[in-house]
């Protein structure tokens, strides 16, 4: 085995990732080393590279939708077994003893550390992870198509759960997360409307192909009022738009880790017992619940693969809104 690994590294926000040959890391106590087979490209990676997230570890290897196989154990680890396929998500580790961790809300732990942000991630041919946070993956999805489940799927699922029993659901920003959660909602008999960038006929066509009842620009009114809106696009200006489209008693969920400033809006948009909330990160319980759901409801995961060396191109295409479904890096080529 080579003593080095290939990685795409964020050395300075606002600059392209840099290809580096780095020493192959060894797992410490409680850790495993993963041979990376695929790593999804998430909008959060874009926020990191563009300098929109504070307190990043620099230099850092991005990537938190990691699919791979356990290649080595650190001290004290015997599971997952060597050779087991696992997924490594955004939540890399939490303290385990604060009031959030002990009440099923480890996603809010102040000492949590996140993969590809404060811990090196999967834009590489191997990665180190806390063994306790490695998730089993449904075997029905191959490596390429399992990768987007680990953030687009998981954060989409947490946002969807926050919408409660909403029967008519609006999805603002029809990208990696929305294209997965739309299929879950449709399988559960809900009505789904897709909102895209104004004039994005390709994204609207894609949404209709997946079975949504209506697709249009975010500047358009849906056919009927929404029971809930999930905002996946990082545009704060969509908050008052979504509130205006949501029925009394409905919920607007902001699903991203970063969003541009929300403009002032009249109180009448919130009045009528509408709720506005965010979701933050994910828990291991979210991971287990969503992977069980993805096993029971076969999802058509649309991916555009890129070799690891073209990570910057994948990010540029995501920034331009030119990715249909999810971009996924394949370190093995």
C-alpha positions as CSV (number, residue, x, y, z in Angstrom):
1,X,0.0,0.0,0.0
2,X,1.2,3.5,-0.8
3,X,2.3,5.7,2.1
4,X,0.5,8.6,0.4
5,X,-3.0,9.5,-0.6
6,X,-4.4,11.9,-3.3
7,X,-6.6,14.7,-2.1
8,X,-8.2,17.9,-3.2
9,X,-7.5,20.5,-0.5
10,X,-9.1,23.8,0.4
11,X,-6.1,25.8,1.4
12,X,-7.6,29.3,1.2
13,X,-11.3,30.2,0.8
14,X,-12.1,31.9,-2.4
15,X,-9.4,29.9,-4.2
16,X,-9.7,26.7,-6.2
17,X,-9.0,23.4,-4.5
18,X,-5.4,22.2,-4.8
19,X,-4.4,18.7,-5.7
20,X,-2.0,17.3,-3.1
21,X,-0.2,14.0,-2.3
22,X,-0.5,13.7,1.5
23,X,0.7,11.2,4.0
24,X,-1.9,8.4,4.3
25,X,-3.4,9.0,7.8
26,X,-3.6,6.3,10.5
27,X,-6.7,6.0,12.6
28,X,-6.4,7.0,16.3
29,X,-8.4,5.6,19.3
30,X,-12.1,5.1,18.3
31,X,-11.4,5.8,14.7
32,X,-11.5,3.9,11.4
33,X,-9.8,4.6,8.1
34,X,-12.0,4.4,5.0
35,X,-11.0,3.7,1.5
36,X,-13.2,6.2,-0.3
37,X,-15.2,4.9,-3.3
38,X,-17.4,7.9,-3.9
39,X,-18.0,11.3,-2.3
40,X,-20.9,13.6,-3.0
41,X,-20.5,17.3,-3.8
42,X,-22.7,19.3,-1.6
43,X,-23.7,23.0,-1.6
44,X,-22.1,23.2,1.9
45,X,-18.8,22.3,0.2
46,X,-19.4,25.3,-2.0
47,X,-20.1,27.5,1.0
48,X,-16.8,26.3,2.6
49,X,-14.8,26.9,-0.6
50,X,-16.3,30.3,-1.1
51,X,-15.5,31.4,2.5
52,X,-19.1,31.6,3.7
53,X,-18.7,29.3,6.7
54,X,-16.7,30.5,9.8
55,X,-14.2,28.6,11.8
56,X,-13.2,26.1,9.1
57,X,-10.0,24.0,9.7
58,X,-7.5,25.2,7.1
59,X,-6.2,23.6,5.1
60,X,-9.0,21.1,5.0
61,X,-10.2,18.3,2.7
62,X,-13.8,18.9,1.9
63,X,-16.5,16.3,1.4
64,X,-19.1,14.8,3.8
65,X,-21.1,12.4,1.7
66,X,-18.5,9.6,1.8
67,X,-19.1,6.1,0.8
68,X,-16.2,3.6,1.3
69,X,-15.0,0.5,3.0
70,X,-13.3,0.2,6.3
71,X,-9.6,-0.4,5.7
72,X,-8.1,-0.1,9.2
73,X,-9.1,0.1,12.9
74,X,-7.7,2.4,15.5
75,X,-7.1,1.3,19.0
76,X,-10.3,0.1,20.8
77,X,-12.2,-0.4,17.6
78,X,-13.5,-3.7,16.2
79,X,-16.7,-2.6,14.5
80,X,-17.6,-1.9,11.7
81,X,-15.5,-4.9,10.6
82,X,-12.7,-4.5,8.0
83,X,-14.2,-4.5,4.6
84,X,-17.6,-3.2,5.7
85,X,-19.2,-0.6,3.4
86,X,-20.2,2.5,5.4
87,X,-21.2,6.1,4.9
88,X,-19.6,9.0,6.6
89,X,-21.9,12.0,7.0
90,X,-21.7,15.7,7.9
91,X,-21.8,15.1,11.7
92,X,-18.4,13.7,12.4
93,X,-18.4,13.6,16.2
94,X,-20.4,15.0,19.2
95,X,-19.5,15.2,22.9
96,X,-22.1,12.7,24.1
97,X,-22.7,14.2,27.5
98,X,-24.2,17.7,27.0
99,X,-27.9,18.5,27.4
100,X,-28.3,18.2,23.6
101,X,-26.5,14.9,23.2
102,X,-28.4,13.3,26.2
103,X,-31.8,14.4,24.8
104,X,-31.5,13.1,21.3
105,X,-30.3,16.4,19.8
106,X,-26.6,15.7,19.2
107,X,-27.0,17.8,16.0
108,X,-27.0,20.9,18.3
109,X,-23.9,19.9,20.4
110,X,-21.6,22.9,20.8
111,X,-18.6,20.6,20.7
112,X,-19.7,18.8,17.6
113,X,-17.2,18.6,14.7
114,X,-18.2,18.3,11.1
115,X,-16.7,16.2,8.3
116,X,-15.1,18.1,5.5
117,X,-15.2,21.3,7.5
118,X,-13.5,20.9,10.9
119,X,-12.4,17.3,10.1
120,X,-10.8,16.2,6.9
121,X,-13.4,14.7,4.5
122,X,-13.8,12.6,1.4
123,X,-12.3,14.6,-1.5
124,X,-9.5,12.1,-1.2
125,X,-8.9,8.4,-1.7
126,X,-9.0,7.7,2.0
127,X,-10.5,9.3,5.1
128,X,-10.5,9.0,8.9
129,X,-13.8,8.8,10.8
130,X,-15.1,8.2,14.3
131,X,-16.3,4.6,14.1
132,X,-19.5,5.5,16.1
133,X,-20.6,7.9,13.4
134,X,-20.2,5.5,10.4
135,X,-23.6,4.7,9.0
136,X,-24.7,1.4,7.5
137,X,-26.0,1.9,3.9
138,X,-28.8,0.1,2.1
139,X,-27.3,-2.5,-0.3
140,X,-29.8,-1.6,-3.1
141,X,-27.7,1.5,-3.9
142,X,-24.2,1.2,-5.4
143,X,-21.4,3.5,-4.2
144,X,-22.1,6.3,-6.7
145,X,-25.8,6.4,-5.9
146,X,-25.5,6.0,-2.2
147,X,-23.3,9.1,-1.7
148,X,-26.0,11.7,-2.1
149,X,-28.1,9.9,0.6
150,X,-25.6,11.0,3.2
151,X,-26.4,14.7,3.1
152,X,-28.9,15.6,0.4
153,X,-31.0,12.7,1.6
154,X,-30.4,13.2,5.3
155,X,-30.8,16.9,5.5
156,X,-33.8,16.7,3.1
157,X,-35.3,14.1,5.4
158,X,-34.8,16.2,8.6
159,X,-36.4,19.2,6.8
160,X,-39.2,16.9,5.6
161,X,-39.8,15.6,9.1
162,X,-40.0,19.2,10.4
163,X,-43.0,19.8,8.0
164,X,-45.1,17.3,9.9
165,X,-48.1,15.9,8.2
166,X,-48.3,18.6,5.5
167,X,-50.2,17.2,2.5
168,X,-49.2,19.9,0.0
169,X,-45.5,20.5,0.0
170,X,-43.5,23.1,-1.8
171,X,-39.8,22.6,-2.5
172,X,-37.8,25.7,-3.2
173,X,-34.5,24.9,-5.0
174,X,-34.9,21.6,-6.9
175,X,-31.4,20.2,-6.6
176,X,-29.8,17.1,-4.9
177,X,-31.9,17.2,-1.7
178,X,-35.3,18.2,-3.3
179,X,-35.1,15.5,-6.0
180,X,-34.8,12.8,-3.3
181,X,-37.3,14.1,-0.8
182,X,-39.8,14.8,-3.5
183,X,-39.8,11.0,-4.3
184,X,-40.3,10.2,-0.6
185,X,-43.3,12.6,-0.3
186,X,-44.9,11.3,-3.5
187,X,-44.5,7.7,-2.3
188,X,-46.4,8.7,0.8
189,X,-49.2,10.2,-1.2
190,X,-48.5,13.9,-0.8
191,X,-48.8,16.6,-3.4
192,X,-45.5,18.2,-4.3
193,X,-44.8,21.5,-6.1
194,X,-41.3,22.3,-7.3
195,X,-39.9,25.8,-7.4
196,X,-36.8,26.5,-9.4
197,X,-34.8,29.5,-10.5
198,X,-37.0,31.6,-12.7
199,X,-36.8,30.4,-16.3
200,X,-35.0,27.2,-15.5
201,X,-36.9,25.0,-17.9
202,X,-34.5,22.1,-17.5
203,X,-34.9,21.8,-13.7
204,X,-38.7,22.1,-14.1
205,X,-38.7,19.3,-16.7
206,X,-36.6,17.2,-14.4
207,X,-39.0,17.8,-11.5
208,X,-42.0,16.9,-13.6
209,X,-40.3,13.7,-14.8
210,X,-40.0,12.7,-11.1
211,X,-43.8,13.1,-10.7
212,X,-44.4,16.5,-9.1
213,X,-47.8,18.0,-9.7
214,X,-46.5,21.4,-10.7
215,X,-43.1,22.9,-11.4
216,X,-42.4,26.6,-12.0
217,X,-40.1,29.5,-11.0
218,X,-39.8,30.7,-7.5
219,X,-41.4,33.9,-8.7
220,X,-44.6,32.1,-9.6
221,X,-47.6,31.3,-7.4
222,X,-48.4,27.6,-7.0
223,X,-51.8,26.2,-8.0
224,X,-52.9,26.1,-4.4
225,X,-51.6,27.2,-1.0
226,X,-48.9,25.1,0.6
227,X,-49.2,23.3,3.9
228,X,-45.4,23.5,4.2
229,X,-42.5,24.8,2.2
230,X,-38.9,23.5,2.4
231,X,-36.3,26.0,1.3
232,X,-33.1,24.2,0.0
233,X,-31.8,27.2,-2.0
234,X,-29.5,29.4,0.1
235,X,-31.4,32.6,-0.8
236,X,-32.9,34.5,2.1
237,X,-35.2,36.3,-0.3
238,X,-37.2,33.1,-0.7
239,X,-38.4,33.2,3.0
240,X,-41.1,35.9,2.5
241,X,-42.0,34.3,-0.9
242,X,-42.5,30.9,0.7
243,X,-44.5,32.5,3.6
244,X,-46.8,34.2,1.1
245,X,-47.4,30.9,-0.6
246,X,-48.1,29.0,2.6
247,X,-51.6,28.5,4.1
248,X,-52.5,29.6,7.6
249,X,-51.1,27.2,10.2
250,X,-48.4,26.1,7.7
251,X,-44.7,25.8,8.2
252,X,-41.7,27.2,6.3
253,X,-38.5,25.2,6.9
254,X,-35.0,26.6,6.0
255,X,-32.9,23.6,5.3
256,X,-29.4,25.0,4.6
257,X,-26.5,25.6,6.8
258,X,-25.9,29.0,5.2
259,X,-28.4,31.4,3.7
260,X,-28.2,35.0,2.5
261,X,-29.8,37.6,4.7
262,X,-33.6,37.4,5.0
263,X,-35.2,40.7,3.9
264,X,-37.7,42.6,6.0
265,X,-41.3,41.4,5.4
266,X,-44.7,42.5,6.7
267,X,-46.0,40.7,9.7
268,X,-49.1,39.6,7.9
269,X,-47.0,37.0,6.0
270,X,-46.2,35.3,9.4
271,X,-49.5,36.0,11.0
272,X,-52.2,33.2,10.9
273,X,-50.0,30.9,13.0
274,X,-47.5,30.2,10.3
275,X,-44.2,28.9,11.6
276,X,-40.7,29.7,10.3
277,X,-37.9,27.4,11.5
278,X,-34.5,26.0,10.5
279,X,-33.0,22.6,10.7
280,X,-29.4,22.1,11.7
281,X,-27.1,19.2,10.9
282,X,-28.4,15.7,11.6
283,X,-28.3,13.0,14.2
284,X,-27.4,9.3,14.0
285,X,-31.0,8.6,14.6
286,X,-31.9,10.6,11.5
287,X,-29.3,8.5,9.6
288,X,-30.8,5.2,10.7
289,X,-34.4,6.3,10.0
290,X,-33.6,7.7,6.6
291,X,-31.6,4.8,5.4
292,X,-34.4,2.5,6.4
293,X,-36.8,4.6,4.5
294,X,-34.5,4.7,1.4
295,X,-34.4,0.9,1.6
296,X,-38.2,0.6,1.7
297,X,-38.8,3.3,-0.9
298,X,-36.5,2.8,-3.8
299,X,-35.2,6.2,-4.8
300,X,-34.1,7.2,-8.3
301,X,-30.9,9.0,-7.3
302,X,-29.7,11.1,-10.3
303,X,-26.0,11.6,-10.3
304,X,-23.3,13.2,-12.4
305,X,-19.9,11.6,-11.7
306,X,-16.6,13.4,-11.8
307,X,-13.1,12.1,-11.2
308,X,-11.5,13.5,-8.1
309,X,-9.2,15.6,-10.1
310,X,-12.2,17.6,-11.5
311,X,-13.6,18.6,-8.1
312,X,-13.2,22.2,-9.0
313,X,-15.3,21.7,-12.2
314,X,-18.0,19.9,-10.2
315,X,-18.1,22.8,-7.7
316,X,-18.3,25.4,-10.5
317,X,-21.2,23.5,-12.2
318,X,-23.0,23.4,-8.8
319,X,-22.4,27.1,-8.3
320,X,-23.9,27.8,-11.8
321,X,-26.9,25.6,-11.2
322,X,-25.8,23.3,-13.9
323,X,-26.0,20.0,-12.0
324,X,-29.2,17.8,-12.5
325,X,-29.5,15.8,-9.3
326,X,-26.2,15.4,-7.5
327,X,-22.5,15.6,-8.4
328,X,-20.4,12.8,-7.1
329,X,-16.6,12.5,-7.1
330,X,-15.0,9.1,-7.8
331,X,-11.5,9.0,-6.3
332,X,-10.8,5.7,-8.1
333,X,-11.6,7.3,-11.4
